[in-house]
Amino acid sequence: MNIVRSFLNSTVELELSGRPLQIRGKLVDVAGDIIVLYAANQFIYVPSLHIQHLKPSDPVDADEASGAMPPPPLDSTTESISYRKMLMNAKGMFVELYITGNQSIHGYLTSIMNDYFVFYSPTFHHVFISMRHVKYVIPYTSQATPYLLPKDHFPVKPSSLTLARTFEQQLKKLENQFVILDLGDNPYKIGLLRKVEDGALELITANGASVILHSEHVKTLHLP
C-alpha cells in the first residue's frame, strides 16, 4: 500500500465493490489491509480488499481543506493499524457497517472469531458477518446509541449460541434452522438451512424449492 501513502492527508475519492455511491474524504491512515478516511465528521475504516479505485479529489469542506479533525474514536496508541486490530478496538462500541445492498446496519460487535464476527443490531438482533465482505466500518462516539434509544432498549449480550472458529463451521452449526442470508436482500436467501457441506449450502425457500449457494459468497446470516 506504499503507493497509496502518497495521498496521505489529501482528499481522495473511493469506489468500493458492491457499493453504488463513491466515498470522498481525507485519507488519514494507510496500512497493509485497511485505510482510514475522515469525512463529514466521521472516521471511515475501509478494508483495502474492496477498493475498486482511489483517486485524488477536491476537499468537500473547509475543515477537510485545513486538516481540522477530532481525535479518532478508536485507540490509536498501537504502532500500526490493521483490519483485525480495528475490529478488536471497536468491540462493544456503537458502529455502522456497510456490507451489501442499499443500506447500512447499526449496532455493536460482540464477538470476533477467525474470519467472522457477531454483531448485535436492534433491527436484526445477532448477525454473523463474514469479515471478507465488510466494505467499511464507521465507529460512533461513546455517547451515541442506535436511533437515540436508551441503552436498556437493546441490552448488548453475547449470542447464546456456541460459536465456531470459522464462518463456514458456524453455518454448519445452524443446519436445520430457519435463517436469513445477506440481510434478506433476495427471497431465495431466506429459508431452511438444510445442509452445509464442502463449501456449499442447501437452502429450502418458501415454495419448497432447493437452492444451492457457495459459502464464500454468503456475507451475513441471522435468525429471524
C-alpha positions in Angstrom: 0.0 0.0 0.0 3.0 2.3 -0.2 1.7 3.8 -3.4 -1.5 4.9 -1.6 0.6 6.5 1.2 1.5 9.3 -1.3 -2.1 10.5 -0.9 -1.9 10.7 3.0 -3.6 13.9 4.3 -5.1 14.6 0.9 -8.7 14.4 -0.1 -9.4 11.2 -2.2 -12.4 9.6 -3.8 -13.1 5.8 -3.5 -15.2 3.4 -5.4 -15.9 0.2 -3.4 -17.1 -3.1 -4.7 -20.8 -3.6 -4.3 -21.5 0.0 -3.3 -23.1 2.2 -6.0 -22.0 5.5 -4.5 -18.5 6.7 -4.2 -16.9 7.9 -0.9 -14.9 11.0 -0.6 -12.8 12.2 2.4 -9.4 12.9 3.7 -7.0 9.9 3.8 -5.7 9.9 7.3 -4.1 6.4 7.7 -2.9 3.6 5.5 -2.0 0.0 6.5 -1.5 -3.2 4.6 -5.1 -4.3 4.7 -7.1 -1.1 5.6 -7.2 2.6 5.0 -8.9 5.3 7.1 -10.8 8.3 5.7 -12.2 11.3 7.6 -15.4 12.7 6.0 -18.5 14.5 7.4 -17.1 14.4 10.9 -16.7 10.6 10.8 -13.8 8.2 10.6 -14.4 5.6 7.9 -12.4 2.4 8.1 -12.2 0.7 4.7 -10.7 -2.8 4.2 -8.4 -2.4 1.1 -9.7 -5.6 -0.4 -12.8 -3.8 -1.6 -11.2 -0.7 -3.1 -12.0 -0.7 -6.8 -10.3 2.6 -7.4 -8.8 5.5 -5.5 -8.1 8.9 -6.9 -7.3 12.5 -5.7 -10.3 14.8 -5.3 -11.0 18.4 -4.2 -11.9 18.9 -0.4 -15.6 18.9 0.3 -15.5 21.5 3.1 -13.2 24.0 4.9 -12.3 21.6 7.8 -11.2 19.0 5.4 -9.1 21.5 3.5 -7.5 22.9 6.6 -6.8 19.5 8.2 -9.0 20.2 11.3 -10.5 17.0 12.8 -11.1 15.5 16.2 -9.1 12.6 17.7 -10.2 9.2 16.2 -12.7 7.3 18.2 -10.7 4.1 18.2 -7.5 3.5 20.2 -4.6 4.8 18.1 -1.8 4.0 20.6 -0.6 1.0 18.7 2.2 1.5 16.2 0.2 0.3 13.2 -3.4 -0.3 12.4 -4.9 -3.4 10.8 -8.3 -4.6 9.9 -8.4 -7.1 12.8 -7.0 -4.6 15.3 -9.6 -2.1 14.2 -12.4 -4.7 14.9 -10.9 -5.6 18.2 -10.8 -1.9 19.2 -14.4 -1.4 18.1 -15.7 -4.3 20.1 -18.5 -3.1 22.3 -18.8 0.3 20.5 -21.8 1.6 18.6 -20.7 1.3 14.9 -22.2 1.5 11.4 -21.3 -1.3 8.9 -21.8 -1.4 5.2 -21.9 -4.9 3.7 -24.3 -5.3 0.9 -27.4 -3.8 -0.8 -28.6 -0.2 -0.3 -28.4 0.0 3.5 -26.0 0.1 6.4 -26.6 -1.7 9.6 -26.0 -0.2 13.1 -25.2 -1.9 16.3 -22.4 -3.5 18.3 -19.6 -6.0 17.7 -19.9 -8.6 20.5 -17.5 -11.5 19.5 -14.7 -11.7 17.0 -13.7 -15.1 15.6 -11.1 -16.2 13.0 -12.9 -15.0 9.8 -16.2 -13.6 11.0 -17.7 -11.7 13.9 -21.0 -11.5 15.7 -22.9 -8.2 15.5 -25.8 -7.1 17.7 -28.3 -4.9 15.8 -31.6 -3.5 17.2 -33.1 -4.3 13.8 -31.7 -7.8 13.1 -30.5 -8.9 16.5 -27.5 -11.2 16.4 -25.9 -11.3 12.9 -23.0 -13.5 11.9 -20.9 -11.5 9.5 -18.0 -12.7 7.3 -15.0 -10.4 7.7 -14.1 -10.6 4.0 -17.4 -9.0 2.9 -17.4 -5.8 5.1 -16.9 -2.7 2.9 -16.5 -0.2 5.7 -16.9 0.4 9.4 -17.8 3.8 11.0 -17.4 4.0 14.8 -19.5 6.5 16.7 -18.8 8.4 19.9 -19.2 6.6 23.2 -22.3 8.7 23.9 -24.2 7.7 20.7 -26.8 4.9 20.6 -28.8 3.5 17.7 -31.8 5.6 16.9 -31.2 7.6 20.1 -32.7 4.7 22.1 -31.8 4.3 25.8 -29.3 1.5 26.2 -31.9 -0.6 28.2 -33.9 -0.9 25.0 -31.2 -3.2 23.5 -29.1 -4.9 26.1 -25.9 -6.0 24.3 -25.4 -9.6 25.2 -23.2 -12.3 23.5 -25.2 -14.7 21.4 -26.5 -17.7 23.4 -25.3 -19.9 20.5 -22.0 -21.7 20.9 -19.6 -20.0 18.4 -17.4 -21.9 16.0 -13.9 -20.7 15.0 -14.7 -20.1 11.3 -17.7 -18.8 9.4 -18.4 -22.0 7.5 -18.2 -24.0 10.7 -20.7 -21.6 12.2 -23.0 -22.1 9.2 -22.7 -25.9 9.7 -23.8 -25.5 13.4 -27.0 -23.8 12.2 -28.2 -26.6 9.9 -32.0 -27.3 10.1 -32.6 -23.8 11.3 -34.7 -21.1 9.6 -32.2 -18.4 8.5 -31.9 -15.2 6.6 -28.8 -14.7 4.5 -27.3 -11.3 3.4 -29.9 -9.4 5.4 -32.7 -10.9 3.2 -31.8 -9.0 0.0 -33.3 -11.7 -2.1 -36.2 -14.1 -1.5 -34.0 -17.1 -2.3 -31.7 -16.2 0.6 -34.5 -16.8 3.2 -35.4 -20.3 4.3 -34.5 -23.5 6.0 -30.7 -24.2 6.0 -30.9 -27.9 5.2 -27.2 -28.7 4.6 -23.7 -27.2 4.7 -21.1 -29.3 3.0 -17.8 -28.8 1.1 -18.3 -25.1 0.8 -21.9 -25.3 -0.4 -25.2 -24.5 1.3 -28.6 -26.0 0.6 -31.4 -23.7 1.4 -35.1 -24.6 1.2 -37.1 -21.5 0.2 -40.8 -20.5 0.9 -42.1 -22.6 -2.1 -40.2 -25.7 -1.1 -37.5 -25.3 -3.8 -33.9 -26.2 -3.0 -31.3 -23.5 -3.7 -27.6 -24.2 -3.6 -25.2 -21.3 -2.6 -21.4 -21.2 -2.2 -20.5 -20.3 1.3 -17.7 -17.9 0.2 -20.4 -15.7 -1.2 -22.5 -15.6 1.9 -22.0 -12.2 3.6 -24.2 -12.4 6.7 -26.5 -14.8 8.4 -29.1 -14.1 11.1 -32.0 -15.9 12.7 -35.4 -14.2 12.5 
